[in-house]
């Protein structure tokens, strides 16, 4: 278990999650967790990508509606 920090709100010494995951000696990610994440990645991507696409389409519609309204105003 990693040592506790005196001030839990102080994250100045924290590495980014991506940096930690890239390190093979990461004490927070066991090999079992690493393998599970690797095995689940296609399912996670299949679940996330359609949602991102629909949110992007909705955001573009909203921007176009605002831009269209602004273009039509005097």
C-alpha positions in Angstrom: 0.0 0.0 0.0 1.4 3.5 -0.9 2.2 5.8 2.0 -0.4 8.3 3.0 0.2 11.9 2.3 -0.1 14.4 5.2 -2.3 16.7 3.1 -4.7 14.7 0.9 -5.6 17.9 -1.0 -2.0 18.5 -2.1 -1.6 16.8 -5.4 1.6 18.6 -6.4 3.6 15.4 -6.2 1.1 13.3 -8.1 1.8 11.9 -11.5 -0.9 11.9 -14.1 -3.0 8.7 -14.4 -1.6 8.1 -17.8 2.0 8.4 -16.5 1.2 5.9 -13.8 -0.4 3.4 -16.1 2.6 3.6 -18.5 4.9 2.6 -15.7 5.4 -1.2 -15.3 6.2 -0.8 -11.6 3.0 1.1 -10.8 2.0 -0.1 -7.3 -1.6 0.9 -7.9 -2.2 -1.3 -10.9 -1.8 -5.0 -10.4 -1.2 -7.3 -13.4 -4.7 -8.6 -13.0 -6.2 -5.2 -13.2 -4.0 -4.3 -16.1 -5.0 -7.4 -18.0 -8.7 -6.8 -17.2 -8.5 -3.3 -18.6 -6.8 -4.6 -21.7 -9.4 -7.3 -22.2 -12.3 -4.8 -21.6 -11.0 -2.0 -23.9 -13.0 -3.1 -27.0 -16.2 -3.2 -25.0 -15.5 0.1 -23.4 -14.8 1.7 -26.8 -18.0 0.2 -28.2 -19.9 1.7 -25.3 -18.3 5.1 -25.4 -17.9 6.0 -29.1 -21.6 6.0 -30.0 -22.3 8.3 -27.0 -19.5 10.6 -28.0 -20.8 10.8 -31.6 -24.4 11.5 -30.5 -23.2 14.2 -28.0 -21.1 15.8 -30.7 -23.9 15.8 -33.2 -26.2 17.4 -30.6 -23.6 20.0 -29.8 -23.2 20.9 -33.5 -27.0 21.2 -33.9 -27.0 23.6 -30.9 -24.2 25.7 -32.4 -25.8 25.8 -35.8 -29.1 26.9 -34.2 -27.4 29.7 -32.3 -25.3 30.7 -35.4 -28.3 30.5 -37.6 -30.3 32.7 -35.2 -27.5 35.2 -35.1 -27.2 35.3 -38.8 -30.9 36.0 -39.2 -31.0 38.8 -36.7 -30.7 42.4 -37.8 
